[in-house]
Structure formats: structure tokens, C-alpha cells
Amino acid sequence: MAIAANVSCHQEGDPVAVGILIFFLVLGGGIGLFTLKVRRDMRREDEEWARKQRELEARAKAIEEEARELEADDLRGRMLEVQSLMLPAWFDTFDNGLRDVANRIKARPDDLDLFVEGITVYHLVIEGVLATTGQRMILKYTEDHGLYPGFQKGFSLVEQDEHRHIAFGVRFLRDAIADDPRRGDTVQRTVAELVPKAAHVFCPPYADDPREFVSYGYHSSHIYGYAYRKLKRRMKVLGLEAPPPEELMPGPIASPEEARAAGMPV
């Protein structure tokens, strides 16, 4: 309406209207040219960005493929190197224990009694005896010496998560035994057979005698005592008696009072 009025005034020779009309025409043309330039520049930027993105993706893909090839060879080498340092207890626990029962479960997936044995091996022995004890001792060492606060925080979360895994296993075993008390015999047999072998994992390579050594500055009796008490408590939840410590641990265990006096976890 305003432009129409300006055109009408222009036709009548109003100089002000003519000036306004010229202003709007110039402004409109300038905006149009500016818009075209912006669009052209944006198109060029988009094309340049897309080109760089394609180059980066191609470079990342090449690096990833190269790293994967190197990593595969390097990982095999590292695994073989670590394997050469492993003591027989590791093979007894993880190969002859865990892998063996896992393969038998794969062959007989519907055998619930066999699954009870597998849960005992993994959750009650490997996690409940070995993992939690090792985690607690490593964390205590870093705490006592003021080392690696970031690691302490992260590994503490791992320790918390481990307890949830074990709680699942204990609950499963408790329910399975409630359904058929004979499964308690499977748990006790598995513990009696595997724990004496698995507990040697605690013994460092430099130790002359698994009955007595010091690891991370802690005496073996405290390590064995902590591991045994954890197992005994969980078996009690299952309504089962744990074998005596001299049948399961390679060496003597410290009493709870001795552990507390030494500032060790109980």
C-alpha cells in the first residue's frame, strides 16, 4: 500500500515521494544482491566443508585399517608374552576350570545342573574369591600410598560392579538349591576342587613358597584370610558349609582380629 501510494504521488510529481520510492528500490536491489552473494558464499563453504569432510573420513578410514592390522599382530604378541609369564594356577583356573565348564554348557545348554556348576566356577570362585580379593588389595595399596586418585575412583566403581555380579550368582545358586537341594552338593564339590588351585593365583612369581609371601606389601595370611572369609559368607547365604581354610588356601589365614590390627580389610 505504501509503495502504491508513493507511485501515485510520483505520478503527481511529489519530489518527496520520488525520493522514498528510489530509496526502497535501491534498498530492495541491494538486499537482493546481498542475499545472492551470501547464498553463493554459503554454497562455496558447504562444498569446501564437504570436501574436507570426505578427506578426513578417507584418512581416518585408512588409519583405522592400518591400526587394526598392527593391533592384531601386536595383540597376539602381547597375549603370547603374557601367557609365557602365567603360572600353572592361571591355566588350572581359567582353562581347565572356566573354559572347560563353558564348553560343556555349550554342548548341553539345557542342563541346569551343569549351569549351576558354571555359575559356581565363575561367580563364586573366579569373581567371589579371586577378583574381589585382588581388587581390594590393589585399591588398598593405592590408597595407603596416595597413588593414582583417578585410577582409585574408576577401579572402585569396577569393584562395586563386581559385587553386583556376585550377588546375581549367589541369588541364582540360592534359588537353584531351594528347588533341588542336591545342587548344593554340586556347589560344594566345585568349590572343593577348584579353590585350592585358584588360590595359588595370589602367589606372585617371585615367591619361594605359596604358604607365605608378601604381595603389594601385604602378608599372604591376610590375603588368604580375606578371600576365605568372603567365600564362607557367601556359602552361608546358600545354606552351605565352606570347607575349612586349610583345605582351600595354600597357606594359613589371619584371623579377623589380626587383620584389623594390621589395618587390613576383613
N, C-alpha and C positions, 0 to 999 in steps of 0.2 A: 504494500500500500504506500509505504514511504517513497519507494523508487518510482512508483506510478505518479505520485504527487509531484516528485522532482521533475519527471519527464514533462508533466503538464505545465509546471512552472517554466521549464526550459523553453517550451513551445511559446510561452508568453514573453520570453526574453528576460526572465528574472536572473540576474547575474549570480546571486547567492545560490539559487537552486542549481545553476550550471556548475558552480564550484563543488557543491556537495555531490552532484552526480559524477563529476570527474573523479572526486576523491574515492567514492565507492567503487568505481570502475577500476581505478588503479589498484586499490586495496584488494579487490577480488582477483585481479590478474596476478598480483604479487603472491597472494595466498596460494593460488593455483600453481604458479611456478615453484613456490617453496615446497608444496606438497609433492609435486613431481620429483623434485630433487631429493627430498627425504626418502621417498619410496625407492628411487634409484639407488641411493646410498645404502639403504637398508637391504635391498636385494643383493648388492655387492658384498655387504657384510655377511649376509646369510650364506652366500655362495662361498666366501672365504672361510667362514666358520665350518661349513660342511666339508670343505676340502681338508682343513686342518684336522677335523674330527676323523675323517677317513684315514688320514695319515697316521694319527695317533692309534686308532684301532688296529691298523695293519701292523704298526710297530709293536704294540702290546701283544698282539697275537703271536708275532714272531718270537718275542722274548719269552712268552709263556711256553711255547713249544720247545724252545731251546732249554729253558729251565726244567721243563718236565723230563726231557731226555737226560739232562745232567743229574737231576734229582733222583731219577730211577736208579741210575748207576751208583750214585753217592749213597742212597738209602740202603741199597743192597750191601754195599761195602761197610757201612756203619753197622748194619744189623749183624753181619758176619763178625765184625770186630767185637761188638758187644757179646755176641754168642760165645766167642772164644774166651771171654772173661767170666762167663757164668759158671757157677759151681753146680755140682750134681743136684743139689736140693732144688734148684730152679727147674731143671728138667723133670725131676720127680713130681713137682707140684703142678707145673703148667702143661707139660707134655703128657706124662703118664697119668696125671690127675685130671686136670681140666679138659684138655683136648680129647683124652680118651672117653670121658663121660659124654662130652658134646657129640662125638662121632656116634656113640651108641644111642644117644637120644635121636639123632638124625635118622638112624636106621630103624628106630622103634618109637616114633613120635607119640603114639597113643599109650605108651607105658607110663602110667602115673607114678608107679613106684620108682622107676628109673629117673623120672623127673625130680622126685624127692631127693635122690642121691645127687643129682646135678645141682640142685639148689643148695644142698649142704656143702658141696665142694666149693661153689662159687661164693655164696653169700655168707655162709657160716665160717668157712675156713679161710679162703683167699681174702675176702673183704673183712670179715669179722676178726680174724686173728692177725693176718699179715698187714693188710693195708692200713687199718686204723692204728695199729701199733707203730708202724713206720711213720705215718703222718704225724702222730702225736709227738714222737721223739724228734723228728726233724723240726717241727714247729717250736717245740720247747727249746731246742738248741738255738734257733734263730732268735727267739725271744730272750733267752738268757744272755746272749752275746750282742743284742741290739743290732742284728743283721737284717737287711733286706725287708724293710717295712711293707713295701708293695707286694713282695712275694708272700709275706706273712698274711696279709689281708686276703689275697687271692687263694692261697693254699688253705686258709681257714674255711673259706667257702667250699672248697673241694672236700674238706673233712666233714663239714656239715652235710653235704650231699651224700657222702659215703654212708653216713648213719641212716639216711632215708632208704638207701638201697638195702642195707642190712635189715632195717625194720620191715621192709617188704618181705624179705626172705624168711625172717623169723615168723611173721604173721602167716605166710603160706605154709610153713612147716607145722606151725601150731594147729592150723585148720586141718591139714592133711593127717596129722597124728590123731586129732579128735575124730576124724572119720574112720580111721583104721589104726588102732594103737600099735599094730605090728610095724608100722612105718617108723616108729621110734627106734626100733632095732636097726633099721637102715641108717638113720642119722648117727646113732652111737657107733655102729660099725665103721662108717665112713670117717668119722672124727678120729676113732682109734687107729685107723690105718693111715690116714693122710697127715694129721697134725704132727706126729713125730718127725716125719720127713720135711714137712713145710716149715717147721720152726727153725730148721737149720739155715733157712734163708736169712735169718737175723745175724748169722755168724759172718763177719767180714773175712775177705780172703787172707788178710794178714794174721788172723787169729790162729794160734797153735792148737787150741783146744776149744771146742764148742761149749764145753761146760762152763768156761769162764773167760770173758774177754771184756774189752771196753770199746764201745762204738758211739761216736758223737759225744764222747766224754761220759757216757752212761754205762754203768756196770751191767753185765748180762743178766744178773739176777733181777734187776729192776725191769729190764725189757721183757724177759720171760714171765715175770710176775704180772706185769700189766696185760700181756697177751692172754695168759691163762685165766685171769680173773674176768676179762671181757667174755671169753668163751664160756666160762662157768655160769655167768649171769644169764647169758642168752639161752643156754641149755636148760637152766632152771625155769625160764619162761615157757619152754617147751614141755616142762614136766619131766625132764630127764636129768640124770646124774652125770656129771662130767667125770671121766677117768681121773685118777689122782695126777698131780702135776709131774711126778717122777716118771709116769708112763707116757707123757705127752711132750714135755720140754727136755731139751738136751742137757740142761743143767739146772741147778737149784733155783728156786724163785724167792724173791724177797717178800716178806710179809707186808700187809698194808701199812703197819706201823713203821716198819723200816723204810718203806717207800716215802711216807710222809716226812719222816725225819730227815731224809736225804733231799727233800724238796721235789720228789718225783711224782708224776701222776699216778693215781691209784685206779 
